[in-house]
């Protein structure tokens, strides 16, 4: 009786998960493509060829192309410092890295607006030097960098902690410089985790809406990213144009998911290879000790 009940409970849970996945994930993606192709291929392609939409795509790629390398470099350096050294302010640095998870994107956008806007704390200095951050590309980059700050660092910190630093110490004892140690020992050991964090960072950067919306000013053809362009088209009742642009983001999301799955398999395969090797060494040691 208990076995029958457990089977029914298991089936009910599986069915519930599948239904929720269909409603939350599959159904919205299906609606996006149905609406995008509602008036045929020509209308879909025309929506993608709109000059403002193309400009929004290029702006999205530009912002992500600047923000992702910056956060990758920051994540590498931060993970190295936090896992290899003890220094004052270490916990503060960890808190700063995690802060984008705790702060709403809209609130962070408002904070940057108060800092860099004309009426902000640094407004007079920026105006004197003729530097325009708000309602311009630098503002979008700053907002995106802040929102995507944790992704690379948070992937690398536990990975580097689990690997330890014995190989690095051996390399330094053999005469390797810090640069050589970083390039030839650290990077090869964390390459899959680094790529995993980079992909997540890029996906978040391309889909960011809240902070970018506050700082962009919604200027057509200049500061609109693709998510902002989609909102603007939808508010103008241009559903085909909006969903055509949204299909590009869906395609990028599916591509990101595919790459994420491939990297996860590589990470698991690496772990499976390392565990038998360690076990084998343990068995040999046991046999030697017995003999």
ZADREN-476732 format. One line per field, with one value per residue (C-alpha): x, y negated, z negated; residue in three letters. Coordinates in Angstrom, 1 decimal. Layout:
BEGIN
X = X:...
Y = Y:...
Z = Z:...
resn = ala:...
This chain:
BEGIN
X = 0.0:2.8:4.7:1.5:1.0:4.7:4.3:1.2:2.8:5.9:3.7:1.6:4.8:6.2:2.9:2.8:6.3:5.6:2.4:4.2:7.1:4.6:2.7:5.7:8.3:7.0:3.7:5.2:7.9:5.2:3.1:6.1:6.7:3.0:2.6:5.8:4.6:1.0:1.1:3.6:7.3:7.3:5.9:8.3:11.3:10.1:9.8:13.4:14.6:13.2:16.0:15.2:15.1:18.4:19.9:18.5:20.2:23.5:23.3:22.5:25.6:27.7:26.7:27.1:30.4:31.8:30.2:30.9:34.7:34.9:33.0:35.0:38.3:36.8:35.5:38.9:40.8:38.2:38.1:41.9:42.1:39.3:40.5:44.3:44.8:43.6:43.3:41.3:37.9:37.6:34.0:33.1:34.3:32.1:29.2:29.8:29.9:26.6:24.9:23.3:21.3:19.8:19.1:16.3:17.6:15.2:16.6:20.2:19.2:17.8:21.0:23.1:20.7:21.2:24.9:25.5:22.4:22.4:20.9:23.0:26.0:28.5:26.4:28.3:31.7:30.5:28.9:32.1:34.1:31.4:30.9:27.5:26.7:23.0:20.8:23.9:25.9:28.2:25.1:23.8:27.2:27.5:24.0:24.7:28.1:26.5:23.7:25.9:28.8:28.4:28.0:31.6:33.0:30.4:31.1:34.9:35.1:33.8:35.6:39.0:38.3:37.7:40.8:43.2:46.5:49.1:49.8:50.3:52.7:54.6:54.9:56.1:58.7:59.9:60.5:57.3:56.2:52.8:51.8:53.0:51.2:48.0:48.1:49.5:48.0:45.0:43.3:43.4:42.0:39.0:38.3:35.0:33.7:34.9:33.0:30.0:30.0:30.7:27.7:25.4:26.8:26.2:22.6:21.8:23.5:21.4:18.1:18.6:15.6:15.1:18.3:18.9:15.3:15.9:19.2:18.4:15.8:14.2:15.7:14.9:17.9:20.3:19.9:17.3:18.4:16.4:14.3:13.4:12.6:10.3:8.4:8.1:6.8:4.3:3.0:2.5:0.3:2.9:2.6:4.3:7.3:7.5:7.3:9.7:12.3:11.4:12.0:15.6:16.0:14.2:16.7:19.6:18.2:17.8:21.4:22.6:20.7:22.3:25.8:25.1:24.0:27.2:29.4:27.6:28.3:32.0:32.2:30.5:32.8:35.8:34.6:34.0:37.5:39.1:37.3:38.4:42.0:41.9:40.2:42.8:45.7:44.0:43.7:47.4:48.4:46.3:47.9:51.4:50.7:49.4:52.4
Y = 0.0:-2.4:-1.6:-2.3:-5.6:-6.6:-5.9:-8.0:-10.9:-10.7:-10.7:-13.6:-15.7:-14.9:-15.9:-19.1:-20.1:-19.4:-21.4:-24.4:-24.1:-24.2:-27.2:-29.2:-28.4:-26.6:-28.4:-32.0:-31.0:-29.5:-32.7:-34.9:-33.0:-32.7:-36.5:-37.2:-35.2:-36.2:-38.2:-36.0:-35.9:-39.2:-41.1:-39.3:-40.2:-43.7:-44.0:-42.9:-45.3:-48.3:-50.9:-51.5:-47.8:-47.3:-50.2:-48.6:-45.3:-47.0:-48.9:-45.7:-44.0:-47.1:-47.3:-43.6:-43.6:-46.2:-45.0:-41.3:-41.6:-44.1:-41.8:-38.8:-40.6:-41.7:-38.2:-36.6:-39.1:-39.1:-35.3:-35.1:-37.6:-36.1:-32.5:-33.0:-35.8:-37.1:-40.9:-43.6:-44.3:-40.7:-40.4:-43.8:-42.9:-39.7:-41.9:-44.3:-41.4:-40.0:-43.4:-43.3:-40.2:-42.2:-45.5:-46.0:-46.9:-49.9:-51.1:-50.8:-52.8:-55.5:-55.5:-56.0:-58.7:-60.6:-60.2:-61.1:-63.1:-66.9:-67.4:-64.6:-64.7:-64.6:-66.5:-69.8:-68.1:-66.0:-69.1:-71.1:-68.4:-67.9:-64.3:-62.8:-59.6:-59.6:-59.1:-58.0:-54.8:-55.1:-55.1:-51.9:-50.2:-51.3:-49.9:-46.7:-46.2:-46.6:-44.2:-41.5:-42.0:-38.8:-36.1:-35.4:-35.9:-33.7:-30.9:-31.1:-31.5:-28.1:-26.4:-27.9:-27.2:-23.5:-23.2:-24.5:-26.3:-23.4:-23.5:-27.3:-27.1:-24.3:-26.5:-29.5:-27.3:-26.1:-29.7:-30.6:-34.3:-35.4:-36.0:-32.5:-30.9:-32.7:-31.8:-28.3:-26.9:-28.9:-29.6:-26.0:-24.7:-27.1:-27.5:-25.7:-27.5:-30.8:-30.1:-29.1:-32.4:-34.4:-32.9:-33.6:-37.2:-37.8:-36.4:-38.8:-41.7:-41.3:-40.9:-43.7:-46.0:-47.8:-49.7:-50.4:-51.7:-54.4:-55.6:-55.3:-58.0:-55.8:-57.7:-56.0:-54.9:-56.1:-54.7:-52.0:-48.4:-45.5:-44.9:-48.7:-48.7:-45.7:-47.5:-50.7:-48.8:-46.9:-50.1:-51.5:-48.4:-47.2:-43.6:-42.0:-44.3:-43.8:-40.0:-39.9:-41.7:-39.5:-36.3:-37.4:-37.5:-34.1:-32.7:-34.1:-32.6:-29.2:-29.4:-30.4:-27.4:-25.1:-26.4:-26.2:-22.5:-21.7:-23.4:-21.6:-18.2:-19.1:-20.1:-16.9:-14.9:-16.5:-15.7:-12.1:-11.8:-13.3:-11.2:-7.8:-9.0:-10.0:-6.7:-4.8:-6.5:-5.8:-2.1:-1.9:-3.6:-1.1:1.8:0.5:-0.1:3.4:5.0
Z = 0.0:-0.9:2.3:4.4:2.5:3.2:6.9:7.1:5.2:7.5:10.6:9.3:8.5:12.0:13.6:11.6:12.6:16.3:16.2:14.5:17.0:19.9:18.6:17.4:20.1:23.2:23.6:23.5:26.0:28.3:28.1:29.0:32.2:33.1:32.6:34.5:37.6:37.3:40.5:42.3:43.1:44.9:41.9:39.5:41.6:42.0:38.2:37.9:40.6:38.8:38.4:34.7:34.0:35.7:33.8:30.5:31.4:32.1:28.8:26.9:28.5:27.8:24.1:23.6:25.5:23.0:19.8:20.1:20.6:17.7:15.4:16.6:15.7:12.4:11.6:12.2:10.1:7.3:7.2:7.1:4.2:2.2:2.5:2.2:-0.3:-3.6:-3.8:-5.6:-4.0:-2.5:-3.8:-2.5:1.0:0.8:-0.2:2.7:5.2:3.9:3.6:7.2:6.1:3.1:4.9:7.4:10.8:10.9:7.6:8.8:11.9:9.7:7.6:10.7:11.9:8.6:8.9:12.6:13.6:14.1:10.7:9.1:6.8:9.7:12.2:12.0:12.4:15.3:17.0:16.5:18.2:20.9:19.9:20.5:18.7:18.1:21.3:23.1:23.7:20.7:18.4:20.0:19.6:15.9:15.1:17.0:15.3:11.9:12.5:14.0:11.5:9.5:12.2:13.1:9.6:8.0:10.4:9.9:6.1:5.0:7.9:7.0:3.3:4.0:6.2:3.6:4.3:4.2:7.9:7.9:4.9:6.7:9.9:7.9:6.1:9.5:10.6:12.4:12.2:11.1:14.7:15.8:12.8:13.7:17.4:17.3:14.1:12.8:16.1:17.5:14.2:14.2:17.9:17.9:14.9:16.4:19.7:17.7:15.7:18.9:20.7:17.7:17.5:21.2:21.0:18.1:19.9:23.1:21.2:18.6:18.5:15.2:14.5:18.2:18.6:15.9:17.4:21.1:21.6:24.2:27.1:30.3:32.4:29.7:26.2:26.7:26.1:27.5:24.4:24.3:28.0:27.5:24.8:26.9:29.9:27.8:26.2:29.7:30.6:33.1:31.9:34.9:34.6:30.8:31.0:34.0:31.8:28.9:31.0:31.3:27.5:27.3:29.8:27.8:24.6:26.2:27.5:24.1:22.6:25.1:24.3:20.6:20.9:22.9:20.3:17.4:19.1:19.5:15.8:14.7:17.0:15.5:12.0:12.9:14.4:11.3:8.7:10.1:10.4:6.7:5.7:7.6:5.9:2.6:3.4:4.4:1.1:-0.9:0.9:0.3:-3.4:-3.8:-2.1
resn = unk:unk:unk:unk:unk:unk:unk:unk:unk:unk:unk:unk:unk:unk:unk:unk:unk:unk:unk:unk:unk:unk:unk:unk:unk:unk:unk:unk:unk:unk:unk:unk:unk:unk:unk:unk:unk:unk:unk:unk:unk:unk:unk:unk:unk:unk:unk:unk:unk:unk:unk:unk:unk:unk:unk:unk:unk:unk:unk:unk:unk:unk:unk:unk:unk:unk:unk:unk:unk:unk:unk:unk:unk:unk:unk:unk:unk:unk:unk:unk:unk:unk:unk:unk:unk:unk:unk:unk:unk:unk:unk:unk:unk:unk:unk:unk:unk:unk:unk:unk:unk:unk:unk:unk:unk:unk:unk:unk:unk:unk:unk:unk:unk:unk:unk:unk:unk:unk:unk:unk:unk:unk:unk:unk:unk:unk:unk:unk:unk:unk:unk:unk:unk:unk:unk:unk:unk:unk:unk:unk:unk:unk:unk:unk:unk:unk:unk:unk:unk:unk:unk:unk:unk:unk:unk:unk:unk:unk:unk:unk:unk:unk:unk:unk:unk:unk:unk:unk:unk:unk:unk:unk:unk:unk:unk:unk:unk:unk:unk:unk:unk:unk:unk:unk:unk:unk:unk:unk:unk:unk:unk:unk:unk:unk:unk:unk:unk:unk:unk:unk:unk:unk:unk:unk:unk:unk:unk:unk:unk:unk:unk:unk:unk:unk:unk:unk:unk:unk:unk:unk:unk:unk:unk:unk:unk:unk:unk:unk:unk:unk:unk:unk:unk:unk:unk:unk:unk:unk:unk:unk:unk:unk:unk:unk:unk:unk:unk:unk:unk:unk:unk:unk:unk:unk:unk:unk:unk:unk:unk:unk:unk:unk:unk:unk:unk:unk:unk:unk:unk:unk:unk:unk:unk:unk:unk:unk:unk:unk:unk:unk:unk:unk:unk:unk:unk:unk:unk:unk:unk:unk:unk
